[in-house]
Amino acid sequence: MGLSERRVSRLFDPGSFKEDLEGQNTHFICGAGTIHSIKTYVAMSRGRDCEFQSNRQWSTAQQIIKTVGLARAAEAPLIYIQDKIGGNNDTEGFDTARVFSSDMSSLLLSSSGMGSVSASLAELAKRNLLMSVILGPTSGPLALPVMLADLVLMTRRGALCMGRPDMVKAMLAQQTDLYSLGGSDIHSTASGSVHLVFDDEADLFTDLRKLLLYLIAGKSSTYGEFSTPPEVDFNRLLPPSHNIPYDVQHLVRSFVDSDSLIEISASHAPEVLVGLASLQGQVFAVVANNSAHGGGVIHKRTARKMIHVIDLVGKMGLPILFIADIPGIMIGEEAERDGIFTAVADLFRAHSRCKVKKLLLVARKAYTGGVYAMSGPGFEPVAVLTYPDANIGVFSTLTMEKIIQSSSMTDAQRAVVSVLDKEIRSPLLLKDKGLITDVISVRDTRGAVFKYLFD
């Protein structure tokens, strides 16, 4: 069994895959099968199973375009898998000279050339689920279609760069290597272009199958089984002070089904946790500020990471839980130069166009624009829940203390500020005014989230 056949067998249900244009002279295997009984199309590089031939590029492009069209017509998901064609050495032969062919101009400029590969995938991704996999080095025109996907998965062997090392040297006089340009660490941590990284290819295909079930079926298992989360000491789950950082992953894992959380882009913009998890086998997205990293403040990169998962589950029709522990949106000269206003405006647009059920839970604090960044009132959450010690307001309690102590305030102003300070510190007062839905205990999170997202 060749490498391509092994990959097909890992991805699809046994015996379900049927190759389209079998035996054709192309660099790709294309066809359809089922994954957890869900019809799914694939366009997959043959990798080491074939040698690169410039005269195969045109037929490969046509094969991919046809497969994308079939997936669109069937309203089915498509998985696009890239690997380096030919050879056993990932860096050997990975140079620009190999791609020259007599039909290069046609590939570039024809309406059915490589541009059509990207255009057809972009059109498919408007409505269909598109997932990409990078199993080996890829660059330039072959790499661009990969990035049109809703989720991009990569092995440590994979690499992704806009220009090959030889092109970087020729055009920029920079000496570099393949993995410094676009290895998994670069794209999972710095750029955020890759969402999940795996040491082992078999593990990647296992999680790919799981993600497809999550996103298409909205279930964490084929037969509806699930495991309740492990027992924890809920009284000690959150730190006693709002100023003590903690990893929100511990809170999330305390109420979702055991081992159901799939964190997306865990190493990129870690001040927010985004991912997919399940409650009683029903899948939802979670977006949670993580004070263990930079206090959970929203930066431009944070907003972009949030937008990605909001758009994904909005397209797939899955509900979202927002867990707020946010001092606000980043301020200062660097943030302004970086475009923080545009980033948060884009985040607000994402909230507005996402029409699935959204639930806001304030764990410890939510101040100023941070309330809206976490899909607060105005963006149609089905409910706003808080824990008993949460603080919600325009200003933090520390800021309010300083304002109250200001000698420039009149007695009347100080009285107003004092009332506001009490409301910030007491969610029950906000509930009495009808400004939030309910105050719940940490122990009751699992039941409350299920009630508002799935009942």
Buried (B, 14 or more C-beta within 10 A) or exposed (E): EEBBEBBBBBBBBEEBBEBBBEEBEBBBBBBBBBBBEBBBBBBBBBBBBBEBBBEBBBBBBBBBBBBBBBBBEBEBBBBBBBBBBBBEEBBEBBEBEBBEBEBBEBBEEBEBBBBBBBBBBBBBBEEBBBBBBBBBBBBBBBBBBBBBBBBBBBBBBBBBBBBBBEBBEEEEEEEBEBBBBBBBBBBBBEEBBBBBBBEEBEEBBBBBBBBBBBBBBBBBBEEEEBEEBEEBEBEEBBEEEBEEBBBBBEBBBBBBBEBBBBBBBBBBBBBBBBBBBBBEBBBBBBBBBBBBBBBBBBBBBBBBBBBBBBBBBBBBEBBBBBBBBBBBBBEEEEBEEBEBEEBBEBBBEBBEEBEBBBBBBBBBBBBBBBBBBBBBEEBEBBBBBBBEBBBBBEBBBEBBEEBBEEEEBEEEEEEEBEEBBEBBBBBEBBBEEEEBBBBBEBEBBBEBBBBBBBE
